């Protein structure tokens, strides 16, 4: 079920292009539904909560979030059937992916209470960390992050505190290392925004989350919430936005500059452009399902960028397209969180570490990206 009920109030996507042509032309409603699905939003059943709250001791001190690694792991596909085709039969392989990631030093695992039915992604992470049999030191270094969706029924600060408690329960933890607001409601239901801000600050003060993060906030709204949180003595550790070679809005619209000024670390989600930068897809072989519908307008001019990426990768001993794309994000001083549904994909992603593009190569990639002439759509909930 799509989150269309959240769209009252005139939400529109900040999208540069979504391909439409011929008989496949998308209606505004269809385009909107596609963008919502690609934002990662799905509905959880409205839960019933206890109003009890308690102070909880920290498992990962907030100071450790200063260093969350160069590369994290996004867990949207772990539990999401609608966009990513998740099935329970994948769980054993996902456990192997988790184990290898931890063994290789990955610390940040990013989920959301909207990823999969009943928070399936969070449930899986709770299961995987419990069944991990590697070194205790590495297990203790894991940072479990999740995002809380501003569903229509979450209209009080307490409802967000309770959402954090439910996510912690699915993780099998007393405390969430990094709790994030999944998106702002400023675009369509600004009256709900106060409950979001107050709720996540309350959850931090009550010890339910160890650090506060945001997602899909632009520079203007980021300054507003930063002012509010500062007044309450609540630091904002991270902001995650869609950022990759086909979506450079964060460095062009002031988001990155604002984060640097305010001391907020920028996390790059969908750093492989939902697979477009892997080289797997073309006009003749588009991405399956919703991704194919949303991004078919990007595919025709994409080969020129991919060819530049190949040349840059070859200059570094045969680095793959995903490795070049992820290293570009790292060189832009962000933490990319690509997904991985199997060990092969994870191994490829990890190959982005241990080397660096030089300034000339970064400039060459920037120029090639500009020549594509189109960009992928921004998350429909992204604010200015």
C-alpha positions as CSV (number, residue, x, y, z in Angstrom):
1,X,0.0,0.0,0.0
2,X,1.4,3.4,-1.0
3,X,1.7,6.3,1.3
4,X,-0.6,8.5,-0.8
5,X,-2.5,9.5,2.3
6,X,0.5,11.6,3.3
7,X,0.4,13.7,0.2
8,X,-2.4,16.1,1.1
9,X,-1.3,19.7,1.1
10,X,0.3,19.7,-2.4
11,X,3.5,17.8,-2.2
12,X,5.5,17.8,-5.5
13,X,8.8,16.1,-6.3
14,X,11.9,18.1,-6.9
15,X,12.6,16.0,-10.0
16,X,14.7,17.2,-12.9
17,X,13.5,14.4,-15.2
18,X,11.4,11.4,-15.2
19,X,11.2,9.9,-18.7
20,X,7.8,9.9,-20.4
21,X,7.2,9.1,-23.9
22,X,4.6,7.5,-26.2
23,X,2.1,5.1,-24.7
24,X,4.1,4.7,-21.6
25,X,3.6,8.3,-20.5
26,X,3.0,8.5,-16.8
27,X,0.1,10.4,-15.3
28,X,0.9,12.8,-12.4
29,X,-0.6,10.3,-9.9
30,X,1.4,7.4,-11.3
31,X,4.6,9.4,-11.3
32,X,3.9,10.4,-7.7
33,X,3.3,6.9,-6.6
34,X,6.5,5.7,-8.3
35,X,8.5,8.4,-6.4
36,X,6.9,7.5,-3.1
37,X,7.8,3.9,-3.5
38,X,11.3,4.7,-4.5
39,X,11.6,6.9,-1.4
40,X,11.4,3.8,0.7
41,X,8.0,4.6,2.3
42,X,5.6,1.8,3.2
43,X,2.9,1.6,5.8
44,X,3.3,-0.1,9.1
45,X,0.1,-1.1,10.9
46,X,-0.8,1.5,13.5
47,X,0.6,0.1,16.7
48,X,-0.5,0.4,20.3
49,X,2.0,1.5,22.8
50,X,2.7,1.8,26.4
51,X,3.4,5.3,27.5
52,X,6.0,4.2,30.0
53,X,9.5,5.6,29.5
54,X,12.8,5.2,31.2
55,X,16.3,6.4,31.1
56,X,18.6,3.9,29.4
57,X,22.4,3.6,29.5
58,X,24.3,4.1,26.3
59,X,25.8,1.2,24.4
60,X,27.5,3.4,21.8
61,X,28.5,6.8,23.2
62,X,27.5,9.7,20.9
63,X,31.2,10.7,20.6
64,X,31.8,7.5,18.6
65,X,29.5,8.8,15.8
66,X,32.3,11.2,14.9
67,X,33.9,8.1,13.3
68,X,31.3,5.9,11.7
69,X,33.6,4.6,9.0
70,X,34.1,5.6,5.3
71,X,31.4,3.3,4.0
72,X,28.2,2.0,5.5
73,X,25.5,-0.5,4.4
74,X,22.0,0.6,3.5
75,X,19.4,-2.0,4.4
76,X,16.4,-0.8,2.4
77,X,16.4,-4.0,0.2
78,X,16.5,-6.2,3.3
79,X,12.8,-6.8,3.8
80,X,11.4,-4.6,1.0
81,X,9.5,-6.7,-1.5
82,X,7.8,-4.0,-3.4
83,X,10.9,-2.3,-4.9
84,X,13.6,-4.9,-4.2
85,X,11.8,-8.2,-4.4
86,X,12.8,-9.4,-1.0
87,X,11.8,-13.0,0.0
88,X,12.5,-14.8,3.3
89,X,14.5,-17.3,1.4
90,X,17.2,-14.6,1.0
91,X,17.8,-14.4,4.8
92,X,20.7,-16.8,5.0
93,X,22.6,-14.9,2.3
94,X,21.8,-11.6,3.9
95,X,23.2,-13.0,7.2
96,X,26.4,-13.8,5.3
97,X,26.5,-10.3,3.9
98,X,26.1,-8.9,7.4
99,X,28.8,-11.1,8.9
100,X,31.3,-10.3,6.1
101,X,30.6,-6.6,6.4
102,X,31.2,-6.6,10.1
103,X,34.4,-8.7,9.7
104,X,35.7,-6.2,7.1
105,X,35.2,-3.3,9.4
106,X,31.8,-1.8,8.3
107,X,30.2,-0.1,11.3
108,X,27.1,1.7,10.1
109,X,24.0,-0.3,9.1
110,X,21.1,1.9,8.1
111,X,17.5,0.8,8.3
112,X,14.0,2.4,8.7
113,X,10.8,1.4,10.4
114,X,9.2,1.7,6.9
115,X,11.6,-0.8,5.2
116,X,9.5,-3.9,4.7
117,X,6.3,-5.2,6.3
118,X,6.2,-4.7,10.1
119,X,9.7,-3.2,10.1
120,X,11.2,-6.4,8.5
121,X,14.6,-4.7,7.8
122,X,15.0,-3.8,11.5
123,X,13.9,-7.3,12.5
124,X,16.6,-8.8,10.3
125,X,19.3,-6.6,11.6
126,X,18.3,-7.6,15.2
127,X,18.5,-11.2,14.2
128,X,21.8,-10.9,12.3
129,X,23.6,-9.1,15.1
130,X,22.4,-11.7,17.6
131,X,23.7,-14.5,15.5
132,X,27.0,-12.9,14.5
133,X,29.8,-15.1,15.8
134,X,32.8,-12.9,14.9
135,X,35.1,-10.9,17.2
136,X,33.4,-9.2,20.1
137,X,35.3,-6.0,19.5
138,X,33.9,-5.7,16.0
139,X,30.4,-6.7,17.1
140,X,30.6,-3.9,19.8
141,X,31.6,-1.4,17.2
142,X,28.4,-1.9,15.1
143,X,26.2,1.2,14.8
144,X,22.6,0.4,14.1
145,X,20.8,3.3,12.6
146,X,17.1,3.6,11.8
147,X,14.7,6.2,10.6
148,X,11.2,7.1,11.9
149,X,8.5,7.8,9.3
150,X,6.1,10.7,10.0
151,X,3.0,8.6,9.4
152,X,-0.3,10.4,9.5
153,X,-1.1,9.0,13.0
154,X,2.2,10.2,14.5
155,X,1.0,13.6,15.4
156,X,2.3,14.0,18.9
157,X,5.9,14.0,20.3
158,X,5.1,10.9,22.3
159,X,4.1,9.0,19.2
160,X,7.7,9.4,17.9
161,X,9.1,8.4,21.3
162,X,7.0,5.2,21.1
163,X,8.1,4.7,17.5
164,X,11.7,4.7,18.7
165,X,10.9,2.2,21.4
166,X,9.3,-0.1,18.8
167,X,12.3,0.1,16.5
168,X,14.7,-0.7,19.5
169,X,12.5,-3.7,20.3
170,X,12.8,-5.0,16.7
171,X,16.6,-4.5,16.9
172,X,16.6,-6.4,20.1
173,X,18.4,-3.5,21.8
174,X,17.5,-1.2,24.7
175,X,18.9,1.8,22.8
176,X,19.2,2.7,19.1
177,X,22.7,4.1,18.3
178,X,21.5,6.6,15.7
179,X,17.8,7.6,15.4
180,X,16.8,9.7,12.4
181,X,13.8,11.6,11.2
182,X,13.1,9.9,7.8
183,X,11.7,13.1,6.2
184,X,10.2,16.5,7.0
185,X,6.5,17.2,6.7
186,X,7.1,20.8,5.9
187,X,6.1,20.4,2.2
188,X,2.6,19.0,2.9
189,X,1.7,19.0,6.6
190,X,3.9,21.6,8.4
191,X,1.8,21.4,11.6
192,X,3.2,17.9,12.1
193,X,6.8,19.1,12.0
194,X,6.8,20.3,15.6
195,X,5.8,16.8,16.8
196,X,8.7,15.3,14.8
197,X,11.3,17.6,16.2
198,X,10.0,17.4,19.8
199,X,9.6,13.7,19.6
200,X,13.1,12.8,18.5
201,X,14.6,15.3,21.0
202,X,12.5,13.6,23.7
203,X,13.7,10.2,22.6
204,X,17.3,11.4,22.8
205,X,16.8,13.0,26.3
206,X,15.1,9.8,27.5
207,X,18.0,7.7,26.4
208,X,16.1,5.7,23.7
209,X,18.5,6.9,21.0
210,X,22.1,7.7,21.4
211,X,22.5,10.2,18.6
212,X,20.1,12.2,16.4
213,X,20.2,12.2,12.6
214,X,18.0,13.6,9.8
215,X,17.1,12.5,6.3
216,X,15.8,14.5,3.3
217,X,16.3,17.9,4.8
218,X,17.5,20.8,2.6
219,X,19.6,23.7,3.9
220,X,16.7,26.0,4.8
221,X,14.8,23.4,6.9
222,X,18.1,22.1,8.3
223,X,18.9,25.5,9.8
224,X,15.5,25.7,11.4
225,X,15.7,22.3,13.1
226,X,19.3,22.9,14.1
227,X,18.3,26.1,15.9
228,X,15.5,24.2,17.7
229,X,17.8,21.3,18.7
230,X,20.5,23.6,19.8
231,X,18.1,25.4,22.1
232,X,17.3,22.0,23.7
233,X,21.0,21.0,23.9
234,X,20.5,18.1,21.4
235,X,23.3,17.8,18.8
236,X,22.5,16.7,15.2
237,X,25.1,14.1,14.2
238,X,24.2,13.3,10.6
239,X,22.0,14.1,7.6
240,X,21.4,11.6,4.8
241,X,20.3,12.7,1.4
242,X,20.3,11.1,-2.0
243,X,23.7,11.9,-3.5
244,X,25.6,10.4,-6.4
245,X,26.9,11.3,-9.8
246,X,23.4,11.6,-11.2
247,X,22.1,13.5,-8.2
248,X,24.5,16.3,-7.2
249,X,21.9,18.5,-5.6
250,X,23.4,18.4,-2.1
251,X,26.7,20.0,-3.3
252,X,24.9,22.5,-5.6
253,X,22.0,23.7,-3.4
254,X,24.0,24.5,-0.3
255,X,23.2,21.3,1.7
256,X,26.8,20.1,1.9
257,X,28.0,23.6,2.7
258,X,25.4,24.0,5.5
259,X,26.3,20.6,7.0
260,X,30.0,21.5,7.1
261,X,29.2,24.8,8.8
262,X,27.0,23.2,11.4
263,X,29.3,20.2,12.0
264,X,26.9,17.6,10.6
265,X,28.2,14.6,8.8
266,X,26.6,14.0,5.4
267,X,25.5,10.4,4.5
268,X,24.9,9.6,0.9
269,X,22.0,7.2,0.3
270,X,21.4,5.5,-3.0
271,X,25.0,6.3,-4.0
272,X,24.8,3.9,-7.0
273,X,21.6,5.6,-8.3
274,X,19.5,2.5,-7.5
275,X,21.7,0.5,-9.9
276,X,22.1,3.0,-12.7
277,X,25.8,3.5,-12.0
278,X,26.6,-0.2,-11.9
279,X,26.6,-0.6,-15.7
280,X,24.0,-3.3,-15.5
281,X,21.2,-1.3,-17.2
282,X,20.7,0.3,-20.5
283,X,17.8,1.4,-22.8
284,X,17.6,-2.2,-24.0
285,X,17.9,-3.6,-20.5
286,X,16.2,-1.2,-18.1
287,X,16.0,-1.8,-14.3
288,X,13.0,-3.9,-13.3
289,X,9.8,-2.7,-11.9
290,X,9.4,0.8,-10.6
291,X,13.0,1.8,-11.1
292,X,12.6,1.2,-14.8
293,X,9.5,3.4,-15.0
294,X,11.1,6.2,-13.0
295,X,14.5,6.4,-14.6
296,X,14.0,5.5,-18.3
297,X,14.6,9.1,-19.3
298,X,18.1,8.9,-17.8
299,X,19.2,5.8,-19.6
300,X,19.8,7.1,-23.2
301,X,22.5,9.6,-22.3
302,X,24.0,7.5,-19.5
303,X,26.7,5.6,-21.5
304,X,29.0,8.6,-21.9
305,X,29.2,8.9,-18.1
306,X,29.7,5.2,-17.7
307,X,32.5,5.2,-20.2
308,X,34.3,7.9,-18.3
309,X,33.9,5.9,-15.1
310,X,35.4,2.9,-16.8
311,X,38.4,4.9,-18.0
312,X,39.0,6.2,-14.5
313,X,38.6,2.7,-13.0
314,X,41.1,1.3,-15.4
315,X,43.6,3.9,-14.4
316,X,43.4,2.5,-10.8
317,X,44.1,-1.1,-11.8
318,X,40.6,-2.1,-13.0
319,X,38.3,-0.7,-10.4
320,X,34.7,-1.4,-11.2
321,X,31.9,1.2,-11.9
322,X,30.4,0.8,-8.5
323,X,33.8,1.2,-6.9
324,X,34.4,4.4,-8.8
325,X,31.0,5.8,-8.0
326,X,31.4,5.1,-4.3
327,X,34.9,6.4,-4.1
328,X,33.6,9.6,-5.7
329,X,31.2,10.0,-2.9
330,X,33.9,9.4,-0.3
331,X,36.2,11.9,-2.0
332,X,33.3,14.4,-1.7
333,X,33.5,13.9,2.1
334,X,30.3,11.9,2.5
335,X,29.7,8.4,3.8
336,X,28.0,6.3,1.1
337,X,25.6,3.6,2.2
338,X,25.1,1.3,-0.8
339,X,22.9,-1.7,-0.5
340,X,24.0,-5.3,-1.0
341,X,21.8,-8.3,-1.4
342,X,24.6,-10.9,-1.8
343,X,28.2,-11.3,-0.9
344,X,29.4,-10.6,-4.4
345,X,27.8,-7.1,-4.3
346,X,29.2,-6.4,-0.9
347,X,32.7,-7.5,-2.0
348,X,32.4,-5.1,-5.0
349,X,31.3,-2.2,-2.7
350,X,34.2,-2.8,-0.3
351,X,36.6,-2.4,-3.2
352,X,35.8,1.3,-3.1
353,X,38.0,1.5,0.0
354,X,41.8,1.8,0.3
355,X,42.4,4.2,-2.6
356,X,41.5,7.6,-3.8
357,X,40.5,9.4,-6.9
358,X,42.7,12.4,-7.6
359,X,41.4,16.0,-8.1
360,X,41.7,15.8,-11.9
361,X,39.7,12.5,-12.0
362,X,37.0,14.0,-9.7
363,X,36.7,17.0,-12.0
364,X,36.5,14.7,-15.0
365,X,33.7,12.7,-13.5
366,X,31.8,15.9,-12.5
367,X,32.1,17.2,-16.0
368,X,30.9,13.8,-17.5
369,X,27.9,13.8,-15.1
370,X,27.0,17.3,-16.2
371,X,27.1,16.2,-19.9
372,X,24.4,13.6,-19.2
373,X,22.1,16.6,-19.0
374,X,19.5,14.9,-16.8
375,X,19.4,13.7,-13.2
376,X,17.5,11.2,-11.3
377,X,14.5,12.5,-9.3
378,X,15.0,13.7,-5.8
379,X,13.0,12.0,-3.0
380,X,9.5,13.3,-3.1
381,X,9.8,14.3,0.6
382,X,13.0,16.3,0.1
383,X,12.7,19.8,1.5
384,X,14.5,23.0,0.5
